[in-house]
Amino acid sequence: NSHSHEDTDLEILNAEYGKNMIKLLRIRRDGKKHCIKEVEACVHLRLDSVNEYTQGDNSAVIPTDTMKNAVIALAKCNGIETIEQFALDICNYFISSYCHVMYVKAYIQEAPWRRLEQNGVPHVHSFIFVPEGIRFCEVEQRQDGCPLISSGIKDLKLKKTAQSGFEGFHRDKYTTLPETTDRILSAELFCKWCYSECQDIDFDCVCVLEAFSGPPDCGEYSPSYQKTVNDIQMLILARVPQIEETEIILNNIHYFVTDLKKLGLANEKEVRRYFKY
């Protein structure tokens, strides 16, 4: 059979829509002590029909303004203990409240505020913005399905000034990189992990710093970025049994010793120039 363009059946593969960049601050007050969570949320839905696309029928469409208001109301009513629990609350609300919502995805990232301290004493209501990486999570849920949870951290900058090298690599006619057992290991890290279940999880217990740095008094030698990436992933999987998969991107920041001979100075590797990737 032949078909003209006019009588060919067409299928809409993805009718997902939603509201992005819902920004809010939630304050919890325990007497004089305040606790805060500042987040940016994105919520996307898929409905059981695509009539709004094919027929111009909006009767099933939940306005994105309604979605925004629901997220704000959930923050008020449920609080934000962790961004993962908040994302679970959002997905559960839309799945349980609207029988024609087939799929929900909630992405949340948290602004890195830390409580101020004065002479070692935590302040009751003052905080400082510390760019030590941005925590994020994503929860997906379908009707009659269990939530799928992934979490991570991005824009985390790490550096160690000893216990790193790179040698024994493949060489050919285009290789000019010298081998070294003493280099700066510096990177911008993206790390994401996926949970195999969603019950009784301590979402705050995942830490990548220990595997990067090693023991505080002596560190641990890193023979390559690849080995460090694997060490971080293995530590995450060992510490949290509910995690079934991890992904890490370690963007290299190179530091090279600057030649100061023309300036009449000796450089004992104290001064280096750097560039990314």
Accessible surface in RSA format (square Angstrom, percent):
REM  Atomic radii and reference values for relative SASA: ProtOr
REM  Chains: A
REM  Algorithm: Lee & Richards
REM  Probe-radius: 1.40
REM  Slices: 20
REM RES _ NUM      All-atoms   Total-Side   Main-Chain    Non-polar    All polar
REM                ABS   REL    ABS   REL    ABS   REL    ABS   REL    ABS   REL
RES ASN A   1   189.54 130.7 107.16 103.6  82.37 198.3  26.22  63.1 163.32 157.9
RES SER A   2   110.58  93.4  82.31 109.9  28.27  65.1  51.11 108.8  59.47  83.3
RES HIS A   3   122.30  66.8  90.07  62.6  32.23  82.4  69.71  71.8  52.59  61.2
RES SER A   4    58.52  49.4  43.86  58.5  14.66  33.8  45.76  97.5  12.75  17.9
RES HIS A   5   148.49  81.2 131.43  91.4  17.06  43.6  87.58  90.3  60.91  70.9
RES GLU A   6   148.86  85.5 114.12  86.3  34.74  82.7  70.62 136.6  78.24  63.9
RES ASP A   7    86.13  60.3  65.47  65.2  20.66  48.9  43.23 101.7  42.90  42.8
RES THR A   8    61.80  44.0  49.74  50.4  12.06  28.7  43.44  58.3  18.36  27.8
RES ASP A   9   141.31  99.0 116.21 115.7  25.10  59.4  39.50  93.0 101.82 101.5
RES LEU A  10   147.17  82.0 111.75  79.9  35.42  89.0 114.43  80.4  32.74  88.1
RES GLU A  11   141.80  81.4 113.23  85.7  28.57  68.0  43.60  84.3  98.20  80.2
RES ILE A  12    73.94  42.1  49.02  36.5  24.92  60.1  53.14  38.3  20.80  56.4
RES LEU A  13   157.04  87.5 120.30  86.1  36.74  92.4 122.04  85.7  35.01  94.2
RES ASN A  14    93.00  64.1  67.04  64.8  25.96  62.5  27.42  66.0  65.58  63.4
RES ALA A  15    13.80  12.7   8.88  13.7   4.92  11.2   9.28  13.1   4.52  12.0
RES GLU A  16    37.75  21.7  16.20  12.3  21.55  51.3   4.76   9.2  32.99  26.9
RES TYR A  17    39.58  18.5  32.53  18.5   7.06  18.4  39.58  29.7   0.00   0.0
RES GLY A  18    23.78  29.3   0.00   N/A  23.78  29.3   0.00   0.0  23.78  53.3
RES LYS A  19    66.51  32.4  65.81  40.4   0.71   1.7  15.29  13.8  51.23  54.6
RES ASN A  20    80.68  55.6  69.00  66.7  11.68  28.1  16.35  39.3  64.33  62.2
RES MET A  21   116.60  60.4  99.97  66.2  16.63  39.6  58.68  49.9  57.92  76.7
RES ILE A  22     6.17   3.5   2.43   1.8   3.74   9.0   6.17   4.4   0.00   0.0
RES LYS A  23   133.31  65.0 104.27  64.0  29.04  69.1  58.48  52.6  74.82  79.7
RES LEU A  24    25.15  14.0  14.87  10.6  10.28  25.9  24.43  17.2   0.73   2.0
RES LEU A  25    91.74  51.1  61.94  44.3  29.80  74.9  61.94  43.5  29.80  80.2
RES ARG A  26    58.28  24.5  56.33  28.7   1.95   4.6  19.49  26.6  38.80  23.5
RES ILE A  27    55.27  31.5  45.24  33.7  10.03  24.2  45.24  32.6  10.03  27.2
RES ARG A  28   109.06  45.8 107.75  54.9   1.31   3.1  56.50  77.2  52.56  31.9
RES ARG A  29   153.92  64.6 126.91  64.7  27.01  64.3  43.27  59.1 110.66  67.1
RES ASP A  30    75.26  52.7  57.36  57.1  17.90  42.3  32.83  77.3  42.43  42.3
RES GLY A  31    69.70  86.0   0.00   N/A  69.70  86.0  46.04 126.3  23.66  53.0
RES LYS A  32   174.03  84.9 160.70  98.6  13.33  31.7 110.00  99.0  64.04  68.2
RES LYS A  33   100.30  48.9  99.22  60.9   1.08   2.6  42.11  37.9  58.19  62.0
RES HIS A  34    43.74  23.9  43.74  30.4   0.00   0.0  25.79  26.6  17.95  20.9
RES CYS A  35    27.64  20.9  25.52  28.5   2.12   5.0  14.73  37.3  12.91  13.9
RES ILE A  36    38.30  21.8  19.15  14.3  19.15  46.2  20.07  14.5  18.23  49.5
RES LYS A  37    44.22  21.6  42.85  26.3   1.37   3.3  24.59  22.1  19.63  20.9
RES GLU A  38    62.41  35.8  61.08  46.2   1.34   3.2   9.82  19.0  52.59  42.9
RES VAL A  39     4.03   2.7   0.00   0.0   4.03   9.7   2.52   2.2   1.51   4.1
RES GLU A  40    41.19  23.6  40.40  30.6   0.79   1.9   7.94  15.4  33.25  27.1
RES ALA A  41     0.10   0.1   0.10   0.2   0.00   0.0   0.10   0.1   0.00   0.0
RES CYS A  42    23.69  17.9  22.91  25.5   0.78   1.8   7.07  17.9  16.62  17.9
RES VAL A  43     0.02   0.0   0.02   0.0   0.00   0.0   0.02   0.0   0.00   0.0
RES HIS A  44    43.05  23.5  43.00  29.9   0.05   0.1  39.52  40.7   3.54   4.1
RES LEU A  45     0.00   0.0   0.00   0.0   0.00   0.0   0.00   0.0   0.00   0.0
RES ARG A  46    72.63  30.5  72.63  37.0   0.00   0.0  24.23  33.1  48.40  29.3
RES LEU A  47    17.22   9.6   1.09   0.8  16.13  40.6   1.09   0.8  16.13  43.4
RES ASP A  48    86.52  60.6  52.21  52.0  34.31  81.1  20.43  48.1  66.09  65.9
RES SER A  49    33.55  28.4  23.93  31.9   9.62  22.2  29.61  63.1   3.94   5.5
RES VAL A  50    47.41  31.2  46.47  42.1   0.94   2.3  46.47  40.4   0.94   2.6
RES ASN A  51    63.23  43.6  63.23  61.1   0.00   0.0   4.47  10.8  58.76  56.8
RES GLU A  52    33.40  19.2  17.21  13.0  16.19  38.5  14.75  28.5  18.65  15.2
RES TYR A  53   113.08  52.8  78.30  44.5  34.78  90.5  68.04  51.1  45.04  55.5
RES THR A  54    76.14  54.2  41.83  42.4  34.30  81.8  44.56  59.9  31.58  47.7
RES GLN A  55   135.53  75.8 100.47  73.4  35.06  83.5  30.11  64.1 105.42  80.0
RES GLY A  56    57.51  70.9   0.00   N/A  57.51  70.9  29.76  81.7  27.75  62.2
RES ASP A  57    60.93  42.7  52.87  52.6   8.06  19.1  20.17  47.5  40.76  40.6
RES ASN A  58   104.72  72.2  91.89  88.8  12.83  30.9  26.43  63.6  78.29  75.7
RES SER A  59   103.33  87.3  58.14  77.6  45.19 104.1  53.55 114.0  49.78  69.7
RES ALA A  60    29.30  26.9  21.42  33.1   7.88  17.9  28.47  40.1   0.83   2.2
RES VAL A  61    44.25  29.1  30.15  27.3  14.10  34.0  30.15  26.2  14.10  38.3
RES ILE A  62     9.02   5.1   7.54   5.6   1.48   3.6   9.02   6.5   0.00   0.0
RES PRO A  63    73.56  53.6  68.12  62.1   5.44  19.8  73.56  60.7   0.00   0.0
RES THR A  64    47.65  33.9  44.64  45.3   3.01   7.2  19.27  25.9  28.38  42.9
RES ASP A  65    75.74  53.1  74.44  74.1   1.30   3.1  30.40  71.6  45.33  45.2
RES THR A  66    51.81  36.8  49.95  50.6   1.86   4.4  32.50  43.7  19.31  29.2
RES MET A  67     0.00   0.0   0.00   0.0   0.00   0.0   0.00   0.0   0.00   0.0
RES LYS A  68    63.81  31.1  63.81  39.1   0.00   0.0  22.26  20.0  41.54  44.2
RES ASN A  69    75.14  51.8  70.01  67.7   5.13  12.3  26.12  62.9  49.02  47.4
RES ALA A  70    11.87  10.9   3.54   5.5   8.33  18.9  11.07  15.6   0.79   2.1
RES VAL A  71     0.00   0.0   0.00   0.0   0.00   0.0   0.00   0.0   0.00   0.0
RES ILE A  72    81.20  46.2  80.31  59.8   0.90   2.2  80.31  57.8   0.90   2.4
RES ALA A  73    50.09  46.1  44.36  68.5   5.73  13.0  49.90  70.3   0.19   0.5
RES LEU A  74    22.61  12.6  22.23  15.9   0.38   0.9  22.58  15.9   0.03   0.1
RES ALA A  75     4.27   3.9   4.27   6.6   0.00   0.0   4.27   6.0   0.00   0.0
RES LYS A  76   149.77  73.1 142.39  87.4   7.38  17.6  87.51  78.8  62.25  66.3
RES CYS A  77   100.71  76.2  63.07  70.3  37.65  88.5  24.74  62.7  75.97  81.9
RES ASN A  78    85.13  58.7  46.97  45.4  38.16  91.9  16.09  38.7  69.04  66.7
RES GLY A  79    14.56  18.0   0.00   N/A  14.56  18.0  11.91  32.7   2.66   5.9
RES ILE A  80    12.87   7.3   0.00   0.0  12.87  31.0   1.00   0.7  11.87  32.2
RES GLU A  81   123.44  70.9 110.33  83.5  13.10  31.2  47.80  92.4  75.64  61.8
RES THR A  82    16.94  12.0  16.44  16.7   0.50   1.2  16.40  22.0   0.54   0.8
RES ILE A  83     0.83   0.5   0.11   0.1   0.72   1.7   0.11   0.1   0.72   2.0
RES GLU A  84     0.00   0.0   0.00   0.0   0.00   0.0   0.00   0.0   0.00   0.0
RES GLN A  85    76.18  42.6  76.18  55.7   0.00   0.0  27.72  59.0  48.47  36.8
RES PHE A  86     0.00   0.0   0.00   0.0   0.00   0.0   0.00   0.0   0.00   0.0
RES ALA A  87     0.00   0.0   0.00   0.0   0.00   0.0   0.00   0.0   0.00   0.0
RES LEU A  88    21.94  12.2  20.01  14.3   1.93   4.9  20.31  14.3   1.63   4.4
RES ASP A  89    26.07  18.3  22.20  22.1   3.87   9.1   2.97   7.0  23.10  23.0
RES ILE A  90     0.00   0.0   0.00   0.0   0.00   0.0   0.00   0.0   0.00   0.0
RES CYS A  91     0.00   0.0   0.00   0.0   0.00   0.0   0.00   0.0   0.00   0.0
RES ASN A  92    85.62  59.0  85.62  82.7   0.00   0.0  14.85  35.7  70.77  68.4
RES TYR A  93    70.63  33.0  68.17  38.8   2.45   6.4  41.90  31.5  28.72  35.4
RES PHE A  94     0.06   0.0   0.06   0.0   0.00   0.0   0.06   0.0   0.00   0.0
RES ILE A  95    19.08  10.9  14.95  11.1   4.13  10.0  14.95  10.8   4.13  11.2
RES SER A  96    81.73  69.1  41.97  56.0  39.76  91.6  40.99  87.3  40.74  57.1
RES SER A  97    57.80  48.8  21.33  28.5  36.47  84.0  19.55  41.6  38.26  53.6
RES TYR A  98    46.91  21.9  44.38  25.2   2.53   6.6  35.40  26.6  11.51  14.2
RES CYS A  99   115.22  87.2  97.06 108.3  18.16  42.7  43.84 111.1  71.38  77.0
RES HIS A 100    41.21  22.5  40.77  28.3   0.44   1.1  32.02  33.0   9.19  10.7
RES VAL A 101     0.00   0.0   0.00   0.0   0.00   0.0   0.00   0.0   0.00   0.0
RES MET A 102    72.63  37.6  69.99  46.3   2.64   6.3  39.71  33.8  32.92  43.6
RES TYR A 103     6.96   3.3   6.96   4.0   0.00   0.0   3.58   2.7   3.38   4.2
RES VAL A 104     0.00   0.0   0.00   0.0   0.00   0.0   0.00   0.0   0.00   0.0
RES LYS A 105    52.73  25.7  51.84  31.8   0.89   2.1  11.29  10.2  41.44  44.1
RES ALA A 106     0.10   0.1   0.10   0.2   0.00   0.0   0.10   0.1   0.00   0.0
RES TYR A 107    54.39  25.4  54.03  30.7   0.36   0.9  47.24  35.5   7.15   8.8
RES ILE A 108     0.02   0.0   0.02   0.0   0.00   0.0   0.02   0.0   0.00   0.0
RES GLN A 109    36.78  20.6  36.04  26.3   0.74   1.8   2.96   6.3  33.82  25.6
RES GLU A 110    28.63  16.4  27.59  20.9   1.04   2.5   5.16  10.0  23.47  19.2
RES ALA A 111    23.28  21.4  13.67  21.1   9.62  21.9  18.42  25.9   4.86  12.9
RES PRO A 112    21.94  16.0  11.10  10.1  10.84  39.4  21.94  18.1   0.00   0.0
RES TRP A 113    98.33  39.5  69.37  33.6  28.97  68.0  68.89  36.7  29.45  47.8
RES ARG A 114   122.44  51.4 118.59  60.5   3.84   9.2  55.90  76.4  66.54  40.3
RES ARG A 115    50.89  21.4  40.52  20.7  10.37  24.7  21.96  30.0  28.94  17.5
RES LEU A 116    61.97  34.5  60.92  43.6   1.05   2.6  61.97  43.5   0.00   0.0
RES GLU A 117   109.87  63.1  83.73  63.3  26.13  62.2  20.87  40.4  89.00  72.7
RES GLN A 118   109.36  61.2 102.57  75.0   6.78  16.2  35.68  75.9  73.68  55.9
RES ASN A 119   159.86 110.2 114.57 110.7  45.29 109.1  39.86  95.9 120.00 116.0
RES GLY A 120    59.29  73.1   0.00   N/A  59.29  73.1  28.75  78.9  30.54  68.4
RES VAL A 121    97.51  64.2  95.48  86.4   2.03   4.9  96.23  83.6   1.28   3.5
RES PRO A 122    75.86  55.3  65.30  59.5  10.56  38.4  65.30  53.9  10.56  65.7
RES HIS A 123    44.82  24.5  38.19  26.5   6.63  17.0  18.22  18.8  26.60  31.0
RES VAL A 124    59.56  39.2  57.21  51.8   2.35   5.7  58.36  50.7   1.21   3.3
RES HIS A 125   102.02  55.8  85.08  59.1  16.93  43.3  53.39  55.0  48.62  56.6
RES SER A 126    30.82  26.0  27.17  36.3   3.64   8.4  10.81  23.0  20.00  28.0
RES PHE A 127    43.76  21.9  21.72  13.5  22.04  57.4  21.72  13.2  22.04  63.1
RES ILE A 128    78.01  44.4  75.40  56.2   2.61   6.3  78.01  56.2   0.00   0.0
RES PHE A 129   100.75  50.4  85.87  53.2  14.88  38.7  85.87  52.1  14.88  42.6
RES VAL A 130    18.73  12.3  18.62  16.9   0.11   0.3  18.73  16.3   0.00   0.0
RES PRO A 131   111.88  81.5  89.83  81.9  22.05  80.2  93.61  77.3  18.28 113.6
RES GLU A 132    98.24  56.4  87.76  66.4  10.47  24.9  39.87  77.1  58.37  47.7
RES GLY A 133     7.73   9.5   0.00   N/A   7.73   9.5   0.61   1.7   7.12  15.9
RES ILE A 134    42.00  23.9  41.85  31.2   0.15   0.4  42.00  30.2   0.00   0.0
RES ARG A 135    62.88  26.4  61.17  31.2   1.71   4.1  41.60  56.9  21.28  12.9
RES PHE A 136    10.32   5.2  10.15   6.3   0.17   0.4  10.15   6.2   0.17   0.5
RES CYS A 137     0.03   0.0   0.00   0.0   0.03   0.1   0.03   0.1   0.00   0.0
RES GLU A 138    41.60  23.9  40.41  30.6   1.19   2.8   3.51   6.8  38.09  31.1
RES VAL A 139     0.00   0.0   0.00   0.0   0.00   0.0   0.00   0.0   0.00   0.0
RES GLU A 140    47.74  27.4  47.40  35.9   0.35   0.8   1.32   2.5  46.43  37.9
RES GLN A 141    22.70  12.7  20.69  15.1   2.01   4.8   2.01   4.3  20.69  15.7
RES ARG A 142   115.94  48.7 114.30  58.3   1.64   3.9  48.73  66.6  67.21  40.7
RES GLN A 143    50.44  28.2  35.55  26.0  14.89  35.4  15.40  32.8  35.03  26.6
RES ASP A 144   153.42 107.5 103.39 102.9  50.03 118.3  43.61 102.6 109.81 109.5
RES GLY A 145    32.38  39.9   0.00   N/A  32.38  39.9  23.95  65.7   8.44  18.9
RES CYS A 146   103.06  78.0  88.40  98.6  14.65  34.4  22.68  57.5  80.37  86.7
RES PRO A 147    28.36  20.7  20.37  18.6   7.98  29.0  20.37  16.8   7.98  49.6
RES LEU A 148   105.22  58.6 101.91  72.9   3.31   8.3 103.10  72.4   2.12   5.7
RES ILE A 149     5.40   3.1   0.64   0.5   4.75  11.5   1.57   1.1   3.83  10.4
RES SER A 150    12.96  11.0  12.13  16.2   0.83   1.9   7.36  15.7   5.60   7.8
RES SER A 151     1.24   1.1   1.24   1.7   0.00   0.0   1.24   2.6   0.00   0.0
RES GLY A 152     0.45   0.6   0.00   N/A   0.45   0.6   0.00   0.0   0.45   1.0
RES ILE A 153    26.95  15.3  26.95  20.1   0.00   0.0  26.95  19.4   0.00   0.0
RES LYS A 154    51.97  25.4  51.97  31.9   0.00   0.0  19.57  17.6  32.40  34.5
RES ASP A 155    70.65  49.5  61.90  61.6   8.75  20.7  18.71  44.0  51.94  51.8
RES LEU A 156    10.61   5.9  10.61   7.6   0.00   0.0  10.61   7.5   0.00   0.0
RES LYS A 157   133.29  65.0 111.02  68.1  22.27  53.0  64.35  57.9  68.94  73.4
RES LEU A 158    24.71  13.8  19.32  13.8   5.39  13.5  23.25  16.3   1.46   3.9
RES LYS A 159   104.99  51.2  75.09  46.1  29.90  71.2  42.23  38.0  62.76  66.9
RES LYS A 160    26.42  12.9  20.92  12.8   5.50  13.1  23.85  21.5   2.56   2.7
RES THR A 161    95.50  67.9  78.07  79.1  17.43  41.5  45.80  61.5  49.70  75.1
RES ALA A 162    55.68  51.2  52.39  80.9   3.28   7.5  52.58  74.0   3.10   8.2
RES GLN A 163    70.07  39.2  61.13  44.7   8.94  21.3  17.38  37.0  52.69  40.0
RES SER A 164     0.00   0.0   0.00   0.0   0.00   0.0   0.00   0.0   0.00   0.0
RES GLY A 165     0.05   0.1   0.00   N/A   0.05   0.1   0.05   0.1   0.00   0.0
RES PHE A 166    53.83  26.9  53.58  33.2   0.26   0.7  53.74  32.6   0.10   0.3
RES GLU A 167    91.31  52.4  71.42  54.0  19.89  47.3  21.69  42.0  69.62  56.8
RES GLY A 168    69.39  85.6   0.00   N/A  69.39  85.6  36.09  99.1  33.29  74.6
RES PHE A 169    38.40  19.2  21.11  13.1  17.30  45.0  30.64  18.6   7.76  22.2
RES HIS A 170   152.96  83.6 126.76  88.1  26.20  67.0 100.11 103.2  52.85  61.5
RES ARG A 171   109.30  45.9  87.29  44.5  22.00  52.4  50.57  69.1  58.73  35.6
RES ASP A 172    79.31  55.6  56.77  56.5  22.54  53.3  35.13  82.7  44.18  44.1
RES LYS A 173   175.98  85.9 131.48  80.7  44.50 105.9  91.69  82.5  84.29  89.8
RES TYR A 174   173.61  81.1 150.11  85.4  23.50  61.1 119.54  89.8  54.06  66.6
RES THR A 175    39.91  28.4  17.19  17.4  22.72  54.1  13.52  18.2  26.39  39.9
RES THR A 176   125.20  89.0  99.01 100.4  26.19  62.4  73.55  98.8  51.65  78.1
RES LEU A 177    81.14  45.2  77.41  55.4   3.74   9.4  80.35  56.4   0.80   2.1
RES PRO A 178    95.91  69.9  86.43  78.8   9.49  34.5  92.78  76.6   3.13  19.4
RES GLU A 179    84.04  48.3  57.96  43.9  26.08  62.1  21.35  41.3  62.70  51.2
RES THR A 180    43.21  30.7  34.99  35.5   8.22  19.6  33.75  45.3   9.47  14.3
RES THR A 181    83.38  59.3  68.24  69.2  15.14  36.1  37.47  50.3  45.91  69.4
RES ASP A 182    63.19  44.3  55.28  55.0   7.90  18.7  23.34  54.9  39.85  39.7
RES ARG A 183    41.33  17.4  40.72  20.8   0.61   1.5  22.13  30.3  19.20  11.6
RES ILE A 184    19.71  11.2  12.56   9.4   7.14  17.2  12.56   9.0   7.14  19.4
RES LEU A 185     0.00   0.0   0.00   0.0   0.00   0.0   0.00   0.0   0.00   0.0
RES SER A 186     1.52   1.3   1.52   2.0   0.00   0.0   0.00   0.0   1.52   2.1
RES ALA A 187     0.33   0.3   0.00   0.0   0.33   0.7   0.00   0.0   0.33   0.9
RES GLU A 188    30.85  17.7  30.25  22.9   0.60   1.4   3.01   5.8  27.84  22.7
RES LEU A 189     1.52   0.8   0.04   0.0   1.48   3.7   0.97   0.7   0.55   1.5
RES PHE A 190    57.99  29.0  57.48  35.6   0.51   1.3  57.48  34.8   0.51   1.5
RES CYS A 191     0.00   0.0   0.00   0.0   0.00   0.0   0.00   0.0   0.00   0.0
RES LYS A 192    57.20  27.9  56.41  34.6   0.79   1.9  10.77   9.7  46.44  49.5
RES TRP A 193    11.00   4.4  10.76   5.2   0.24   0.6  11.00   5.9   0.00   0.0
RES CYS A 194    36.49  27.6  36.49  40.7   0.00   0.0  10.20  25.8  26.29  28.4
RES TYR A 195     9.85   4.6   0.17   0.1   9.68  25.2   0.17   0.1   9.68  11.9
RES SER A 196    63.70  53.8  28.69  38.3  35.01  80.7  23.69  50.4  40.01  56.1
RES GLU A 197    91.12  52.3  79.39  60.1  11.73  27.9  32.02  61.9  59.10  48.3
RES CYS A 198    29.90  22.6  16.00  17.8  13.90  32.7   0.57   1.4  29.34  31.6
RES GLN A 199   120.94  67.6 119.32  87.2   1.62   3.9  45.18  96.2  75.76  57.5
RES ASP A 200   141.05  98.8 105.11 104.6  35.95  85.0  44.05 103.7  97.00  96.7
RES ILE A 201    22.24  12.7   0.49   0.4  21.75  52.4   1.68   1.2  20.55  55.8
RES ASP A 202    89.70  62.8  76.50  76.1  13.20  31.2  37.10  87.3  52.61  52.5
RES PHE A 203    16.68   8.3  12.67   7.8   4.01  10.4  12.67   7.7   4.01  11.5
RES ASP A 204    84.51  59.2  58.64  58.4  25.87  61.2  28.10  66.1  56.41  56.3
RES CYS A 205    59.63  45.1  34.59  38.6  25.04  58.8  31.95  80.9  27.69  29.9
RES VAL A 206    24.96  16.4   1.53   1.4  23.43  56.5   2.88   2.5  22.08  59.9
RES CYS A 207    59.25  44.8  48.65  54.3  10.60  24.9  25.87  65.5  33.38  36.0
RES VAL A 208     7.23   4.8   5.77   5.2   1.46   3.5   5.78   5.0   1.46   4.0
RES LEU A 209    85.41  47.6  84.75  60.6   0.66   1.7  85.06  59.7   0.35   0.9
RES GLU A 210    90.02  51.7  82.38  62.3   7.64  18.2  37.60  72.7  52.42  42.8
RES ALA A 211    24.19  22.2   2.96   4.6  21.23  48.3  12.87  18.1  11.32  30.0
RES PHE A 212     7.91   4.0   6.21   3.8   1.70   4.4   6.21   3.8   1.70   4.9
RES SER A 213    49.77  42.1  45.86  61.2   3.91   9.0  34.37  73.2  15.40  21.6
RES GLY A 214     9.45  11.7   0.00   N/A   9.45  11.7   3.66  10.0   5.79  13.0
RES PRO A 215    63.44  46.2  54.67  49.8   8.77  31.9  60.86  50.2   2.58  16.0
RES PRO A 216   146.88 107.0 104.26  95.0  42.62 154.9 116.06  95.8  30.82 191.5
RES ASP A 217   129.37  90.6  88.09  87.7  41.29  97.6  49.08 115.5  80.30  80.1
RES CYS A 218    79.77  60.3  58.67  65.4  21.10  49.6  42.63 108.0  37.13  40.0
RES GLY A 219    18.84  23.2   0.00   N/A  18.84  23.2  11.18  30.7   7.66  17.2
RES GLU A 220    97.41  55.9  93.32  70.6   4.10   9.8  33.74  65.3  63.68  52.0
RES TYR A 221    86.83  40.5  70.05  39.9  16.78  43.7  68.88  51.8  17.95  22.1
RES SER A 222     5.68   4.8   3.69   4.9   1.99   4.6   5.68  12.1   0.00   0.0
RES PRO A 223    60.06  43.8  55.16  50.3   4.90  17.8  55.92  46.2   4.14  25.7
RES SER A 224    17.99  15.2  17.99  24.0   0.00   0.0  10.21  21.7   7.78  10.9
RES TYR A 225    24.76  11.6  23.93  13.6   0.83   2.1  23.26  17.5   1.49   1.8
RES GLN A 226   128.26  71.7 120.22  87.9   8.04  19.1  65.50 139.4  62.75  47.6
RES LYS A 227    91.58  44.7  87.47  53.7   4.10   9.8  65.04  58.5  26.54  28.3
RES THR A 228     3.79   2.7   2.93   3.0   0.86   2.1   1.85   2.5   1.94   2.9
RES VAL A 229    29.00  19.1  29.00  26.2   0.00   0.0  29.00  25.2   0.00   0.0
RES ASN A 230    70.35  48.5  69.88  67.5   0.47   1.1  15.85  38.1  54.51  52.7
RES ASP A 231    38.99  27.3  33.99  33.8   5.00  11.8  13.09  30.8  25.90  25.8
RES ILE A 232     0.44   0.3   0.30   0.2   0.14   0.3   0.30   0.2   0.14   0.4
RES GLN A 233    38.13  21.3  38.13  27.9   0.00   0.0   5.49  11.7  32.64  24.8
RES MET A 234   111.17  57.6 108.70  71.9   2.48   5.9  90.47  76.9  20.70  27.4
RES LEU A 235    33.57  18.7  29.40  21.0   4.17  10.5  32.99  23.2   0.58   1.6
RES ILE A 236     2.03   1.2   0.05   0.0   1.97   4.8   2.03   1.5   0.00   0.0
RES LEU A 237    66.24  36.9  54.57  39.0  11.67  29.3  54.87  38.5  11.37  30.6
RES ALA A 238    83.01  76.3  46.07  71.1  36.95  84.0  57.44  80.9  25.57  67.7
RES ARG A 239   127.62  53.6 101.77  51.9  25.85  61.5  44.41  60.7  83.20  50.4
RES VAL A 240     4.50   3.0   3.84   3.5   0.66   1.6   4.50   3.9   0.00   0.0
RES PRO A 241   112.81  82.2  84.46  77.0  28.35 103.0  91.09  75.2  21.72 135.0
RES GLN A 242    35.35  19.8  34.31  25.1   1.03   2.5   5.80  12.4  29.54  22.4
RES ILE A 243     8.19   4.7   0.00   0.0   8.19  19.7   0.01   0.0   8.17  22.2
RES GLU A 244   116.02  66.6  83.08  62.9  32.94  78.4  27.78  53.7  88.24  72.0
RES GLU A 245   106.08  60.9 101.94  77.1   4.13   9.8  28.27  54.7  77.81  63.5
RES THR A 246    21.58  15.4   3.18   3.2  18.41  43.9   0.83   1.1  20.75  31.4
RES GLU A 247    82.16  47.2  79.37  60.0   2.80   6.7  34.43  66.6  47.73  39.0
RES ILE A 248    20.52  11.7   0.00   0.0  20.52  49.5   0.00   0.0  20.52  55.7
RES ILE A 249    82.16  46.8  78.92  58.8   3.24   7.8  82.13  59.1   0.02   0.1
RES LEU A 250    24.47  13.6   2.28   1.6  22.19  55.8   2.28   1.6  22.19  59.7
RES ASN A 251    56.82  39.2  53.52  51.7   3.30   7.9   3.83   9.2  52.99  51.2
RES ASN A 252    34.30  23.7  31.22  30.2   3.08   7.4  13.63  32.8  20.67  20.0
RES ILE A 253    11.75   6.7  11.13   8.3   0.61   1.5  11.13   8.0   0.61   1.7
RES HIS A 254    56.56  30.9  53.33  37.1   3.24   8.3  30.52  31.5  26.04  30.3
RES TYR A 255    47.71  22.3  32.76  18.6  14.94  38.9  20.46  15.4  27.25  33.6
RES PHE A 256    73.48  36.8  71.56  44.3   1.93   5.0  73.48  44.6   0.00   0.0
RES VAL A 257    64.96  42.7  41.53  37.6  23.42  56.4  41.53  36.1  23.42  63.5
RES THR A 258    36.96  26.3  35.89  36.4   1.08   2.6  34.39  46.2   2.58   3.9
RES ASP A 259   100.51  70.4  73.42  73.1  27.09  64.1  43.97 103.5  56.53  56.4
RES LEU A 260    23.20  12.9  21.34  15.3   1.87   4.7  21.34  15.0   1.87   5.0
RES LYS A 261   168.44  82.2 150.14  92.1  18.30  43.6  95.80  86.2  72.64  77.4
RES LYS A 262   199.99  97.6 161.21  98.9  38.78  92.3 112.76 101.5  87.23  92.9
RES LEU A 263   124.36  69.3  96.58  69.1  27.78  69.8 103.47  72.7  20.89  56.2
RES GLY A 264    68.41  84.4   0.00   N/A  68.41  84.4  37.82 103.8  30.59  68.5
RES LEU A 265   103.09  57.4  95.11  68.0   7.98  20.1  99.19  69.7   3.91  10.5
RES ALA A 266    86.23  79.3  53.50  82.6  32.73  74.5  60.59  85.3  25.64  67.9
RES ASN A 267    31.14  21.5   5.70   5.5  25.44  61.2   5.88  14.2  25.26  24.4
RES GLU A 268   127.83  73.4 110.34  83.5  17.49  41.7  45.73  88.5  82.10  67.0
RES LYS A 269   101.67  49.6  88.93  54.6  12.73  30.3  61.48  55.3  40.19  42.8
RES GLU A 270   127.06  72.9  89.78  67.9  37.28  88.8  61.47 118.9  65.58  53.5
RES VAL A 271    75.35  49.6  72.75  65.9   2.60   6.3  75.35  65.5   0.00   0.0
RES ARG A 272    51.36  21.6  26.04  13.3  25.31  60.3  10.96  15.0  40.40  24.5
RES ARG A 273   141.19  59.3 135.41  69.0   5.78  13.8  56.92  77.8  84.27  51.1
RES TYR A 274   136.49  63.7 113.50  64.6  22.99  59.8  65.34  49.1  71.15  87.7
RES PHE A 275    97.89  49.0  93.18  57.7   4.71  12.2  97.89  59.3   0.00   0.0
RES LYS A 276    94.13  45.9  73.99  45.4  20.14  48.0  46.87  42.2  47.26  50.3
RES TYR A 277   120.83  56.4  86.03  48.9  34.79  90.5 100.93  75.8  19.90  24.5
END  Absolute sums over single chains surface
CHAIN  1 A    17114.4      13657.7       3456.7       9073.6       8040.9
END  Absolute sums over all chains
TOTAL         17114.4      13657.7       3456.7       9073.6       8040.9
